[in-house]
Amino acid sequence: QVQLVESGGALVQAGGSLRLSCAASGRTIDRYTMAWFRHAPGEEDREFVAAISANGRNTDYTDSVKARLLISRDNANNMVFLQMNSLKPEDTAIYYCAAPRLVGWPMKAYPYWGQGTQVTVSS
């Protein structure tokens, strides 16, 4: 089982940048796709944001964040990152790091979640 801890969330003005980090423990992540999701205020469900394959060569993004957010990973240190640029108020959400149980790309099921980190973008 893997434990995930996110950090880096903050209050930022529109147009600003943040870098979220996800530290994994309990299992090395170098064989696994990793992903970021977010849960916006007033929304019922979490939304997929981005995913990255085990070797980092494949990435996927939801349309609303393409060209603004960049997912990356450091397998040597069991870390995943989300660089967030040109932030908009609609990016306000709790951001969660997620890991699958199985290896493969793309991945649909992510049973392991961190506690989340709050990102608030003011207009």
Secondary structure, 3 states (H helix, E strand, C coil): CCEEEEECCCEEECCCCEEEEEEEECCCCCCCCEEEEEECCCCCCCEEEEEECCCCCCEEECHHHCCCEEEEEEHHHCEEEEEECCCCHHHCEEEEEEECCCCCCCCCCCCEECCCEEEEEEC
